[in-house]
Amino acid sequence: MGAWQPLPDDLPPEVRHFVEQLRQLKDRTGLSLVALGARTAYSKSSWQRYLNATQPPPRQAVVALYRVAGTGRDEAERFGVRWELAVQAWPKPAVMPTKAEPGAHGAHGMHRPREAGETHEGPEGYEEYEDDPTLPWWDAPPKEPEPSSSWLLAAAVALAVVLVLTALVGALALG
C-alpha cells in the first residue's frame, strides 16, 4: 500500500518489530485506514496512532485487525505474543491524565503535569496502559438482563384481561 512514515529511532526492538508486523498485516487487507476503521470499530486516527507507534493498540484492536485480514489461529497467537512483548516494552509518555480527570487537557490537547498528591498507577509520573480500553460491539460481553419489574407484569396481566373482556362483550353483542 502507501509508504509508511519512518518509525522513531529510539523504539525498543519489540515495539518496532510488532508495529512493522502490524503494518504488514494492515497492508495485506488492502483497506484504507478509513475502511479499516469501519470494519474494526477503531477510528482512522486510532489506527494512525497504532501504526505509527505513537500509542500501543489495545489487544481487541489487534484481534479485530487479524480477523479482518483473515489470519489463521497460529498467526493470531503469534500476534498476541508480539502484542504482549510490545506493550511491556512500549515507551511510556512522561505524563498521562487519569481517567475522566477534569481539566486533564490544556490548550490544544496537551497533557498537564500531575499535581502534588495526585495518585497514579505504575512508575513515577506514568499510568499503566489499559489492555482493553474499548471493545467493538461484537466482542463486548453480553449485558446482564435487567430485573423485571412487578408493575410491568401487572400491567401486562391487566391488558390481557381487558382484551379478553372486550372479546367476550363483542361476541355477546354479535350473538
N, C-alpha and C positions, 0 to 999 in steps of 0.2 A: 504494500500500500504506500502511503506517503512517507516522506522522510521524517524520522523522529528527531526531536531536539536532543542534543547530547546530554547524557546523564552527568550529574555533578561528579567531579573527580574524587571527592572525599567520601563517596558512598562506600559502606562496608561491602566486601565481596558477596556476602549472602544476599544483600539487598539488590545489588547490581545484577546478579545472576537471576534473581526472582523477577525483577522488573523487565529484564531482557526477554525472559521466557513468557511473561505476561504479554509483552508487546507482540511477540511472535504468534501467540495464541489469538490475540485480537486481530492481527493481520490475516490469520488463517480463516477467520469468519468472513472476511470480505466486507464487513459492515463499517459504516462511518461511525464516529463517536455518538452522533445523534441517534442513529439506528440502534447502536449497541445499548444506549441509554433506554430507548423504548423497549427493547427486548429483555433488559435485565432489571429494570426499576431503579437504576442508579443513573443520575444525570450525566450529561455530556461533560460538565465541569468536574464532576466527581471522577469520571474516568480519566480526564486530563490530569488531575492531581495524582491518581494512582499510577498512570502510565509514564508520568514524568518524575516519579519518585519524590514528590513533594509531600505526600501523605500516604501512609500504608492503607491498603484496601481492607475493608472488613472481610472476614472469611466468607460471608454469604455473597459478596460481590464476586469473589474468585469462583465460588461454586456456580453462580449464575453464568459467568463467562465460560467456564468449561462445559456447562450444559448447552449453551448456545453454539459453542464450537463443536459439539458432538464428540467430545473426547471419551475414551474408554475408561473403565474403572481404574485400571493400573495407572494410567497417566493422571487421572484425577487424584489418586492417592499421593503420587509424587508431587503434584502441585500443592496438596495440603501440607506435606512435609516442608517444601520450599517456603510456603507461606509462614509456617511456624518459625523457621530459622530466620527469615527476613524480618518478621515483626519483632523478634527478640533483639535483632541487631540494628533495627531501624533507628537512625539518629533522632533523638527527641528534641523538639524545639525548646528554646530557653524558657518560654512561658506559655502555658495553655490555660484558658479560663476554665473554671469549674462549670459543671453542667448548670444551665439555667441561671447563671450568675448575672444579676442585673448590672449593667454598666461594664461588662467584661470587655466590650469592644469600644475603642476610642474612635477618633476620626479615621475615616477610610478603612474601617475594619481592623485596625491594628490592635493587638492584644495589650492590655495594660499589665504592669507588673503586679505581683501579689502584694497585698497589704500585710503589715506585720501581724502575726497571729492567725492569718488565714490558714486553713488546713489544706493539705493536698495529699495525693497518693504518690507513692514512688519516691525516687531520689529528690533531693532538694530542688525546688523550682520546677519540677516536672509532674505531669499526671500520666498515669498509665493509659495506653490506648485501649479502647474497648474492642473486644473480639467481634461483637455483632451490634454495632450501634443502630443499624437499621436492617430490617428484613423485608424482602419482597413479599407481597401479599400471599404468594403461593407457598412460601416457606414458613410463614408465621404459624405458630402453634394454634390449634383451634381454640376459640374463645369458649369459656365456660358458659353454659346456658344460664340465663338469669332465672332466679327463683320465680315460680309462678305466683301470681297474686291471687288471693282468695276472692277479691272483688271482681276480678276478670272472669273467674269461673262462675260466680253468682250471676253476673250479667249475661253470660252465655246461656245458663240454665233458664233464666227469666225470658230471654229472647226465644228460646226453643219452646217454652210454654205458651208464649204469645202466638207463635206461628201455629202450633197445634190447635189452640183455641180458635184462631182465625179460620183455619181449615175446617174445623168442625162446624162453626157458625155458617160458613159458606156452603158446606154440604147440606146442612139442615135447611137453609134458605132455598136452595135449588130443589130439594126433595119434597 
